[in-house]
């Protein structure tokens, strides 16, 4: 199973690996892009039957990635020959077009073209034509394509289709047992997402804060400092790091 350690795909991959491993499935988690940090590595080390391998190849949605994407494809094929998997599960698109000897599953979590349309209100520029073509070839070659929502399924059809038989399987998470030391609920709204990504709409949370005065505290932006500063200036939020959220 492929993954990256940047955002939600990592959470999805770890949760799925945990559930599959508990059912006796052995998984090689091949991570590309920024290297997993120590906490991410510890999460995988705690799972029985899950092996983590990683290489710092640029991801297909990054700028000018194609030399790295080709090198990553060669690496994945080498891993496949070594591991001899029953199924190749790809949490990306382009590598589905490789010559795999076993069934392939592609999960379409998001894509550049639907992101661009949603954020900018127009089609992605021609700079992304090669991305479009390669994603289309990958989706066409996949043995099965899954989307987590009907909206993402429709986006794949709109930008890369027509596609046959895309299945919608919602993401799910296990709910941990309540802790005896759990805090009482507090009056705050938590919006989780990459602050630097305008698609996460952090500014919308700041925008409605004025309507909640007296009921909620003023907005506080937690994340990487450069992104926090930019968002704080845009919406008048306090720039701070809440230590109680540091584990997140």
C-alpha positions as CSV (number, residue, x, y, z in Angstrom):
1,X,0.0,0.0,0.0
2,X,1.3,3.4,-1.0
3,X,0.9,6.5,1.1
4,X,2.5,9.9,2.0
5,X,3.0,11.4,5.4
6,X,1.7,14.9,4.6
7,X,-2.0,14.8,5.6
8,X,-5.1,12.8,5.6
9,X,-3.8,10.0,3.4
10,X,-1.4,9.1,6.2
11,X,-4.3,8.8,8.7
12,X,-6.3,6.8,6.3
13,X,-3.4,4.4,5.5
14,X,-2.5,3.9,9.2
15,X,-6.1,3.2,10.2
16,X,-6.7,0.8,7.3
17,X,-3.4,-1.0,8.0
18,X,-4.3,-1.4,11.7
19,X,-7.7,-2.9,10.8
20,X,-6.3,-5.2,8.1
21,X,-3.4,-6.4,10.3
22,X,-5.8,-7.3,13.0
23,X,-7.5,-9.6,10.5
24,X,-4.3,-11.3,9.6
25,X,-3.2,-9.3,6.5
26,X,0.5,-8.4,6.1
27,X,1.1,-5.0,4.7
28,X,4.1,-3.2,3.3
29,X,3.4,0.5,3.6
30,X,5.5,2.3,0.9
31,X,5.7,6.0,1.8
32,X,6.8,8.7,-0.7
33,X,7.4,12.4,-0.2
34,X,8.5,13.9,3.1
35,X,9.7,11.3,5.5
36,X,7.4,10.2,8.4
37,X,8.4,11.8,11.7
38,X,9.2,9.9,14.9
39,X,5.6,9.8,16.1
40,X,4.4,8.5,12.7
41,X,7.1,5.8,12.7
42,X,6.1,4.8,16.2
43,X,2.5,4.4,15.2
44,X,3.5,1.9,12.5
45,X,6.0,0.1,14.8
46,X,3.1,-0.6,17.1
47,X,1.2,-2.5,14.4
48,X,1.8,-6.2,14.0
49,X,2.5,-7.4,10.4
50,X,3.0,-3.8,9.0
51,X,6.3,-2.9,7.5
52,X,7.2,0.8,6.8
53,X,9.5,1.7,4.0
54,X,10.0,5.2,2.6
55,X,11.8,7.2,0.0
56,X,11.8,11.0,-0.5
57,X,10.4,11.1,-4.0
58,X,8.3,14.1,-5.0
59,X,4.6,13.4,-5.1
60,X,2.6,13.5,-8.3
61,X,0.7,16.6,-7.2
62,X,3.9,18.6,-6.5
63,X,5.5,21.0,-9.0
64,X,7.7,19.3,-11.7
65,X,7.6,15.9,-10.2
66,X,7.9,13.6,-13.2
67,X,11.5,12.4,-12.8
68,X,10.8,11.5,-9.2
69,X,7.5,9.9,-10.1
70,X,9.3,7.7,-12.6
71,X,12.0,6.8,-10.1
72,X,9.3,6.1,-7.5
73,X,7.6,3.8,-10.0
74,X,10.8,1.8,-10.5
75,X,11.2,1.5,-6.7
76,X,7.6,0.3,-6.2
77,X,8.0,-2.3,-8.9
78,X,11.2,-3.5,-7.1
79,X,9.3,-3.6,-3.8
80,X,6.5,-5.6,-5.5
81,X,9.0,-8.2,-6.9
82,X,10.5,-8.6,-3.4
83,X,7.2,-8.7,-1.4
84,X,5.1,-10.5,-4.0
85,X,1.8,-8.9,-2.8
86,X,-1.7,-10.3,-3.5
87,X,-3.0,-6.7,-4.1
88,X,-1.4,-3.4,-4.8
89,X,-3.3,-0.6,-3.1
90,X,-2.4,2.8,-4.4
91,X,-3.4,6.0,-2.6
92,X,-2.4,8.0,-5.7
93,X,-3.1,7.7,-9.4
94,X,-0.2,7.7,-11.7
95,X,1.5,4.5,-10.7
96,X,-1.6,2.5,-11.4
97,X,-0.5,2.6,-15.1
98,X,2.6,0.5,-14.3
99,X,2.7,-3.1,-15.4
100,X,1.6,-4.8,-12.3
101,X,1.2,-8.6,-12.1
102,X,-1.5,-8.5,-9.5
103,X,-4.9,-6.6,-9.1
104,X,-4.6,-2.9,-8.4
105,X,-6.9,-0.7,-6.3
106,X,-6.7,3.1,-6.5
107,X,-8.3,5.3,-3.9
108,X,-9.0,8.8,-5.0
109,X,-8.8,11.0,-1.9
110,X,-8.4,14.3,-3.7
111,X,-6.8,15.7,-6.9
112,X,-5.3,18.9,-8.2
113,X,-8.0,19.6,-10.8
114,X,-10.9,19.4,-8.4
115,X,-8.9,21.4,-5.8
116,X,-8.2,24.1,-8.4
117,X,-11.8,24.3,-9.4
118,X,-13.0,24.6,-5.9
119,X,-10.5,27.1,-4.7
120,X,-10.1,29.3,-7.8
121,X,-13.5,28.8,-9.4
122,X,-12.0,27.9,-12.8
123,X,-10.2,25.1,-14.5
124,X,-6.5,24.4,-13.7
125,X,-4.1,26.1,-16.2
126,X,-2.3,24.2,-18.9
127,X,0.6,23.7,-16.6
128,X,-1.4,20.8,-15.2
129,X,-2.2,19.1,-18.5
130,X,0.5,16.4,-18.1
131,X,-0.8,15.7,-14.6
132,X,-4.4,15.4,-16.0
133,X,-3.2,13.0,-18.7
134,X,-1.2,10.8,-16.3
135,X,-3.9,10.6,-13.7
136,X,-6.4,9.7,-16.5
137,X,-4.1,6.9,-17.6
138,X,-3.7,5.6,-14.1
139,X,-7.4,5.6,-13.4
140,X,-8.1,3.8,-16.7
141,X,-5.6,1.1,-15.9
142,X,-6.7,0.4,-12.3
143,X,-8.5,-2.8,-11.5
144,X,-10.8,-0.9,-9.2
145,X,-11.3,2.7,-8.2
146,X,-12.7,3.9,-4.9
147,X,-13.7,7.3,-3.7
148,X,-14.5,8.3,-0.1
149,X,-17.5,10.4,-1.1
150,X,-20.0,10.7,-4.0
151,X,-18.6,14.2,-4.5
152,X,-15.1,12.9,-5.1
153,X,-16.4,10.1,-7.4
154,X,-18.2,12.8,-9.4
155,X,-15.1,14.9,-9.6
156,X,-13.1,12.0,-10.9
157,X,-15.7,11.4,-13.6
158,X,-15.8,15.1,-14.5
159,X,-12.0,15.6,-14.8
160,X,-10.7,12.2,-15.9
161,X,-13.7,10.2,-17.1
162,X,-15.7,8.6,-18.1
163,X,-14.8,5.9,-15.6
164,X,-16.5,2.5,-15.1
165,X,-17.7,1.3,-11.7
166,X,-16.1,3.8,-9.3
167,X,-17.2,2.6,-5.8
168,X,-17.9,5.0,-3.0
169,X,-16.6,3.7,0.3
170,X,-16.7,6.2,3.1
171,X,-13.7,6.7,5.4
172,X,-14.2,5.4,8.9
173,X,-12.3,5.6,12.2
174,X,-12.4,3.6,15.4
175,X,-13.7,5.5,18.4
176,X,-11.4,5.2,21.4
177,X,-12.9,4.3,24.7
178,X,-13.6,7.3,26.9
179,X,-10.8,8.1,29.3
180,X,-11.4,8.3,33.0
181,X,-9.4,11.6,32.9
182,X,-11.4,13.1,30.0
183,X,-12.0,16.8,30.3
184,X,-15.4,18.3,30.4
185,X,-16.5,19.8,27.1
186,X,-15.4,23.4,26.5
187,X,-16.9,26.2,24.4
188,X,-14.7,26.2,21.4
189,X,-14.9,25.2,17.7
190,X,-12.0,23.1,16.3
191,X,-11.3,23.3,12.6
192,X,-8.5,20.9,11.6
193,X,-6.6,21.2,8.4
194,X,-3.4,22.4,6.8
195,X,-3.4,26.2,7.5
196,X,-1.5,26.9,4.3
197,X,-4.1,25.2,2.1
198,X,-6.9,27.7,1.2
199,X,-9.2,24.7,0.5
200,X,-9.3,24.1,4.2
201,X,-11.2,27.4,4.7
202,X,-9.6,28.3,8.0
203,X,-10.4,31.9,7.3
204,X,-14.1,31.0,7.3
205,X,-13.9,30.0,10.9
206,X,-12.3,33.3,11.7
207,X,-14.9,35.1,9.7
208,X,-17.8,33.9,11.9
209,X,-16.0,34.4,15.1
210,X,-17.5,37.9,15.6
211,X,-21.0,36.4,15.6
212,X,-20.0,34.2,18.6
213,X,-18.5,36.8,20.9
214,X,-19.5,36.1,24.5
215,X,-20.1,32.5,23.7
216,X,-16.7,31.5,22.2
217,X,-13.2,32.8,22.7
218,X,-11.5,34.6,19.9
219,X,-9.9,32.5,17.1
220,X,-6.5,31.0,17.7
221,X,-4.4,29.6,14.8
222,X,-2.2,26.6,15.5
223,X,0.3,25.3,13.0
224,X,3.5,26.2,11.2
225,X,4.5,29.8,12.0
226,X,4.6,31.2,8.5
227,X,1.1,29.9,7.7
228,X,-0.2,31.0,11.1
229,X,1.1,34.5,10.6
230,X,-0.5,34.8,7.2
231,X,-3.9,33.6,8.4
232,X,-3.8,35.6,11.6
233,X,-3.2,38.8,9.6
234,X,-6.0,37.9,7.2
235,X,-8.7,37.4,9.9
236,X,-7.4,39.0,13.1
237,X,-6.9,35.8,15.0
238,X,-4.5,35.3,17.8
239,X,-1.3,33.5,16.7
240,X,-0.5,30.9,19.3
241,X,0.2,27.3,20.0
242,X,-2.0,25.5,22.4
243,X,0.1,22.9,24.3
244,X,-3.0,20.7,24.9
245,X,-3.2,20.3,21.1
246,X,0.5,19.6,20.6
247,X,0.0,15.9,20.2
248,X,-2.2,16.6,17.2
